[in-house]
Amino acid sequence: MSRLLDRYRATGADLPFGDLLPAHGVAMEGYFWRFTLPESGRVVIALCGVNRAADGGWATLGLAGHPNRFLRTAAHPTGWADPHRLGAHAGEKFHGERGGLRVDLGPDARLDVRITNPTPWPRRGFGGSGVFQSVPGLNQYWHPWLLGGRAEGHAVLDGEEWDLNGAQVYAEKNWGRGGFPESWWWGQAQGFAEPEACVAFAGGQVSAGPLRTEVTAVVVRLPDGRLLRLVHPALSPVRAAVTDEHWILRGRSPNWSVDIEGHGPVGDAHVLPVPLPTERRNIAGAIEHLGARMRVSVRRRGREVWSGQSTLAALEHGGLGLARAETDRRGGSPNATDAAPLPPRPR
């Protein structure tokens, strides 16, 4: 039975009530942490993509901050994702586990954090991708496994040390058989008036063989601890209209509705690396705002139960097609540590 389960998980899928956090063994296992300090208006993100090429694993690494707009990325020649528990490792450059992480991308780009008082994903049956987590062979799966917590530690960004003690913590995983989809949109926010609140969404073109569809998942942890997840295309559809500066999502279910509006000037965004796993290289493929504005409204049977606004939201818009074209146009190194901004994407 264990061999059958291993073969099933190697497609990227997980059974209902399964543990989504161990590595699946697909082309890319992505790990992402975000730390929000509402009092100082600071945000730090750390990412590690463990990628598989024909000659072994390698890693896409990144550390960035707001409001100083610092970004350091790297393509590391080795990478390992733990098949038994949540864990992402890249030599001495990156160590990420449930309880904390350490990042060392140079003397001016470091992070050392322990996570306390975690608020893990509370539902056992399905994760952030809902029933899609059990469909084998999708190009992308998503699971926000940590919806709150407190940080203890510090970061060094552009040579300046930031105290991260007390920062609100969010963490997620994404993985897939081919890396990233052709296009996607994503967002996450804490820093609301209610520190218990957490919002995240992820959408894109999902495919398995000849089957293709567009799916967006929305997750909201309300201040009272209740969790909403809208992702089923028939029972709880989410409509998304996205550009490089605007994100508008409308999610509905028989009892609940969630409206999300986000905005960030494209000139303020970071450009994050996206891996091409089999090619052992990164390309500049995702525009991400770290200090954007997000408004959220949640209604139950037409009556508003919570609304909030954050000015420290993350908003992302990515696409492999445009990224490849832009890399070819520049003719530069695809693994440059600080990618130049992409032009606004027309819709």
C-alpha positions as CSV (number, residue, x, y, z in Angstrom):
1,M,0.0,0.0,0.0
2,S,2.8,2.4,0.8
3,R,4.3,1.9,-2.6
4,L,1.0,2.6,-4.3
5,L,0.6,5.8,-2.2
6,D,4.2,6.9,-3.1
7,R,3.4,6.4,-6.8
8,Y,0.2,8.3,-6.5
9,R,1.8,11.2,-4.6
10,A,4.6,11.3,-7.3
11,T,1.9,12.6,-9.7
12,G,1.5,15.6,-7.4
13,A,-1.8,14.4,-5.9
14,D,-2.8,13.7,-2.3
15,L,-5.6,11.6,-1.0
16,P,-8.3,13.3,1.2
17,F,-7.0,13.6,4.8
18,G,-3.5,13.1,3.5
19,D,-0.4,15.1,4.6
20,L,0.3,17.7,1.9
21,L,3.5,19.0,3.4
22,P,6.1,16.3,2.6
23,A,7.7,16.5,-0.9
24,H,6.0,14.7,-3.7
25,G,8.9,14.2,-6.0
26,V,7.6,16.4,-8.9
27,A,9.5,18.8,-11.0
28,M,9.1,21.7,-8.6
29,E,8.3,22.0,-4.9
30,G,7.9,25.6,-3.9
31,Y,8.2,27.0,-0.3
32,F,7.3,30.5,0.7
33,W,7.3,32.5,4.0
34,R,6.0,36.0,4.6
35,F,6.6,38.2,7.7
36,T,4.4,41.3,8.3
37,L,5.2,44.1,10.8
38,P,2.2,46.4,10.8
39,E,3.7,48.8,13.3
40,S,6.8,49.6,11.3
41,G,5.2,49.0,7.8
42,R,7.8,46.4,7.0
43,V,7.4,43.1,5.1
44,V,10.0,40.3,4.4
45,I,9.5,37.3,2.2
46,A,11.7,34.3,1.7
47,L,11.3,31.6,-1.0
48,C,12.8,28.4,-2.0
49,G,11.9,26.4,-5.1
50,V,13.4,22.9,-5.1
51,N,13.6,21.9,-8.7
52,R,14.4,18.6,-10.5
53,A,16.5,18.3,-13.6
54,A,17.9,15.2,-15.3
55,D,21.1,15.5,-13.4
56,G,19.6,16.1,-9.9
57,G,18.1,18.8,-7.8
58,W,18.8,22.5,-7.8
59,A,17.1,25.5,-6.1
60,T,15.6,28.9,-6.8
61,L,16.2,31.1,-3.8
62,G,14.9,34.6,-2.9
63,L,14.8,37.1,-0.1
64,A,13.1,40.5,-0.4
65,G,11.8,43.3,1.7
66,H,9.4,46.3,1.8
67,P,9.6,49.3,1.9
68,N,13.3,49.4,1.0
69,R,12.6,47.3,-2.1
70,F,15.6,45.1,-1.6
71,L,15.7,41.8,-3.6
72,R,18.3,39.1,-3.7
73,T,17.8,36.0,-5.8
74,A,20.0,33.0,-6.7
75,A,20.0,29.8,-8.6
76,H,21.7,27.3,-6.3
77,P,23.3,24.2,-7.8
78,T,21.8,21.8,-5.2
79,G,18.3,21.6,-3.6
80,W,16.5,19.0,-1.5
81,A,12.9,18.8,-0.4
82,D,12.1,16.5,2.6
83,P,9.9,13.6,1.5
84,H,8.7,12.9,5.1
85,R,7.9,16.4,6.5
86,L,7.9,20.0,5.5
87,G,11.5,20.9,4.7
88,A,13.4,22.9,2.0
89,H,17.2,22.9,1.9
90,A,19.8,24.4,-0.4
91,G,23.3,23.7,0.9
92,E,24.2,26.4,3.5
93,K,22.1,29.0,1.7
94,F,18.6,28.0,2.8
95,H,17.1,25.8,5.6
96,G,13.3,26.0,6.0
97,E,11.1,23.8,8.3
98,R,7.9,24.1,10.2
99,G,9.5,25.8,13.1
100,G,11.6,28.4,11.3
101,L,14.1,29.1,8.6
102,R,17.6,30.4,7.9
103,V,18.6,32.2,4.7
104,D,22.1,33.3,3.8
105,L,22.4,34.9,0.4
106,G,25.4,37.0,1.3
107,P,26.4,39.3,4.2
108,D,23.7,41.8,3.2
109,A,20.9,39.3,2.6
110,R,20.2,37.1,5.6
111,L,17.3,35.8,7.7
112,D,17.2,33.8,10.9
113,V,13.7,33.3,12.3
114,R,11.9,31.0,14.7
115,I,8.1,30.6,14.4
116,T,6.1,30.5,17.6
117,N,2.3,30.3,18.3
118,P,1.6,28.9,14.9
119,T,-1.9,28.8,13.4
120,P,-1.8,25.8,11.0
121,W,-4.3,24.9,8.4
122,P,-7.3,23.7,10.4
123,R,-9.1,21.4,8.0
124,R,-8.1,17.7,7.6
125,G,-10.1,16.7,4.5
126,F,-8.6,19.0,1.8
127,G,-6.1,21.8,1.6
128,G,-6.1,25.1,-0.3
129,S,-6.7,23.4,-3.6
130,G,-9.8,21.7,-2.4
131,V,-10.8,18.6,-4.3
132,F,-8.2,19.4,-7.0
133,Q,-5.5,18.1,-4.6
134,S,-6.7,14.6,-5.4
135,V,-6.5,14.9,-9.2
136,P,-3.2,13.4,-10.5
137,G,-0.9,15.1,-12.9
138,L,-1.9,18.7,-12.5
139,N,0.6,21.4,-13.5
140,Q,0.1,23.2,-10.2
141,Y,-1.2,22.6,-6.6
142,W,-1.4,25.1,-3.8
143,H,-1.7,24.8,0.0
144,P,-1.4,27.7,2.6
145,W,-0.3,25.6,5.5
146,L,0.3,28.4,8.0
147,L,-2.3,31.1,8.5
148,G,-0.7,32.9,11.4
149,G,2.0,32.8,14.0
150,R,4.7,35.0,15.5
151,A,8.3,35.4,14.5
152,E,11.3,35.6,16.7
153,G,14.5,36.7,15.0
154,H,15.9,39.2,12.5
155,A,16.8,39.9,8.9
156,V,19.6,41.7,7.2
157,L,18.5,43.4,4.0
158,D,20.8,45.6,2.0
159,G,23.1,45.6,5.0
160,E,20.5,46.9,7.4
161,E,19.3,44.7,10.3
162,W,15.6,44.4,10.9
163,D,14.1,43.2,14.1
164,L,11.3,40.7,13.2
165,N,10.2,39.9,16.7
166,G,6.4,39.8,16.9
167,A,6.0,39.8,13.1
168,Q,2.8,38.1,11.8
169,V,3.7,34.9,9.8
170,Y,2.2,33.2,6.8
171,A,3.6,30.2,4.9
172,E,2.5,28.1,1.9
173,K,3.6,25.4,-0.5
174,N,3.0,25.1,-4.2
175,W,4.1,22.2,-6.4
176,G,3.6,20.7,-9.9
177,R,4.7,18.3,-12.5
178,G,6.1,21.1,-14.8
179,G,6.9,24.0,-12.5
180,F,4.6,27.0,-12.9
181,P,1.6,27.3,-15.2
182,E,1.6,29.5,-18.3
183,S,-0.1,32.3,-16.3
184,W,-1.2,32.9,-12.7
185,W,-2.3,35.4,-10.1
186,W,-1.8,35.3,-6.3
187,G,-2.2,37.4,-3.2
188,Q,-1.8,37.3,0.5
189,A,-2.4,39.8,3.3
190,Q,-2.2,40.2,7.1
191,G,-1.7,43.5,8.9
192,F,-5.5,44.0,9.2
193,A,-7.0,45.8,12.2
194,E,-7.7,42.4,13.6
195,P,-4.3,40.5,13.9
196,E,-6.0,37.1,13.7
197,A,-7.3,37.8,10.1
198,C,-5.5,36.3,7.2
199,V,-6.4,36.3,3.5
200,A,-4.8,34.4,0.6
201,F,-5.7,33.5,-3.0
202,A,-4.1,31.7,-5.9
203,G,-5.3,31.2,-9.4
204,G,-4.1,30.3,-12.9
205,Q,-4.4,28.0,-15.9
206,V,-4.6,24.4,-14.5
207,S,-4.0,21.5,-16.9
208,A,-3.7,17.7,-16.8
209,G,-2.9,16.3,-20.3
210,P,-5.3,17.7,-22.8
211,L,-7.6,19.0,-20.1
212,R,-7.3,22.8,-19.3
213,T,-9.3,25.1,-17.1
214,E,-8.9,28.3,-15.1
215,V,-9.2,28.0,-11.4
216,T,-8.9,30.5,-8.5
217,A,-8.9,29.5,-4.8
218,V,-9.7,32.0,-2.0
219,V,-8.9,31.4,1.6
220,V,-10.0,33.7,4.4
221,R,-9.3,33.2,8.1
222,L,-11.8,35.4,9.9
223,P,-10.9,37.2,13.1
224,D,-13.1,34.7,15.1
225,G,-11.0,31.8,13.7
226,R,-13.5,30.5,11.2
227,L,-12.0,29.5,7.8
228,L,-13.6,30.0,4.4
229,R,-12.3,28.3,1.3
230,L,-13.9,29.0,-2.1
231,V,-12.4,27.0,-5.0
232,H,-14.9,24.5,-6.4
233,P,-15.8,25.7,-9.9
234,A,-19.5,24.7,-9.5
235,L,-20.3,25.0,-5.8
236,S,-18.1,28.0,-4.9
237,P,-16.8,29.6,-8.1
238,V,-14.3,32.6,-7.9
239,R,-14.1,35.1,-10.8
240,A,-10.9,37.0,-11.2
241,A,-9.9,40.0,-13.2
242,V,-6.2,40.8,-12.9
243,T,-3.6,43.1,-14.4
244,D,-0.2,44.1,-13.2
245,E,-1.7,46.8,-11.0
246,H,-5.3,45.6,-10.2
247,W,-6.7,42.4,-8.7
248,I,-10.5,42.0,-8.4
249,L,-11.9,38.7,-7.2
250,R,-15.5,37.7,-6.5
251,G,-16.2,34.4,-4.8
252,R,-19.6,32.9,-4.1
253,S,-21.0,29.8,-2.4
254,P,-24.6,29.0,-1.3
255,N,-24.0,30.8,2.0
256,W,-20.9,32.9,1.7
257,S,-19.5,35.6,-0.6
258,V,-16.0,37.1,-0.6
259,D,-15.0,40.2,-2.5
260,I,-11.3,41.2,-2.8
261,E,-9.9,44.3,-4.4
262,G,-6.2,44.9,-4.6
263,H,-4.0,47.7,-6.1
264,G,-0.3,48.4,-6.4
265,P,1.6,50.7,-8.8
266,V,3.7,48.5,-11.1
267,G,6.7,50.7,-10.6
268,D,6.8,49.7,-6.9
269,A,6.8,45.9,-7.6
270,H,9.6,43.4,-7.3
271,V,10.2,41.0,-10.2
272,L,10.7,37.5,-8.8
273,P,12.4,34.6,-10.4
274,V,10.5,31.6,-11.8
275,P,12.3,28.3,-12.4
276,L,12.4,26.3,-15.5
277,P,13.2,23.0,-13.7
278,T,14.6,20.9,-16.5
279,E,16.7,23.7,-17.9
280,R,18.4,24.5,-14.5
281,R,17.7,28.3,-14.8
282,N,15.4,31.0,-13.6
283,I,13.7,33.6,-15.6
284,A,12.1,36.9,-14.5
285,G,8.5,35.8,-14.6
286,A,6.4,37.3,-11.7
287,I,5.6,40.8,-10.8
288,E,5.0,41.0,-7.0
289,H,4.0,43.9,-4.8
290,L,5.0,43.5,-1.1
291,G,3.2,46.7,0.2
292,A,0.1,46.9,-1.8
293,R,-3.5,47.8,-0.7
294,M,-6.1,45.1,-0.3
295,R,-9.8,45.5,0.7
296,V,-11.8,42.4,1.7
297,S,-15.5,42.0,2.4
298,V,-17.0,38.7,3.7
299,R,-20.8,38.2,3.7
300,R,-22.9,35.3,5.0
301,R,-26.4,35.1,3.4
302,G,-26.0,38.7,2.3
303,R,-25.1,40.1,5.7
304,E,-21.5,41.4,6.2
305,V,-19.7,39.5,8.9
306,W,-16.2,41.0,8.4
307,S,-14.5,43.6,6.2
308,G,-10.9,44.7,6.4
309,Q,-8.1,46.6,4.7
310,S,-4.4,46.1,4.6
311,T,-1.7,48.4,3.2
312,L,0.9,45.6,3.4
313,A,-0.6,43.1,1.1
314,A,1.3,40.9,-1.4
315,L,-0.1,40.8,-5.0
316,E,1.4,38.8,-7.8
317,H,0.9,38.4,-11.5
318,G,3.0,36.0,-13.5
319,G,3.3,34.4,-16.9
320,L,5.9,32.1,-18.4
321,G,5.1,33.1,-22.0
322,L,5.9,36.8,-21.5
323,A,8.9,36.0,-19.2
324,R,10.5,33.8,-21.9
325,A,10.0,36.5,-24.6
326,E,11.4,39.2,-22.3
327,T,14.5,37.1,-21.4
328,D,15.1,36.4,-25.1
329,R,14.6,40.0,-26.0
330,R,17.2,41.2,-23.4
331,G,19.7,38.5,-24.4
332,G,21.0,38.7,-20.8
333,S,21.7,36.1,-18.1
334,P,18.5,34.4,-17.1
335,N,20.0,33.9,-13.6
336,A,20.7,37.5,-12.8
337,T,20.3,38.1,-9.1
338,D,18.4,41.4,-9.5
339,A,16.1,41.2,-12.5
340,A,14.9,44.4,-14.2
341,P,11.2,45.2,-14.2
342,L,9.0,43.7,-16.9
343,P,6.7,46.0,-18.9
344,P,3.1,46.2,-17.9
345,R,1.1,43.2,-19.3
346,P,-1.9,44.2,-21.5
347,R,-5.2,42.5,-20.8
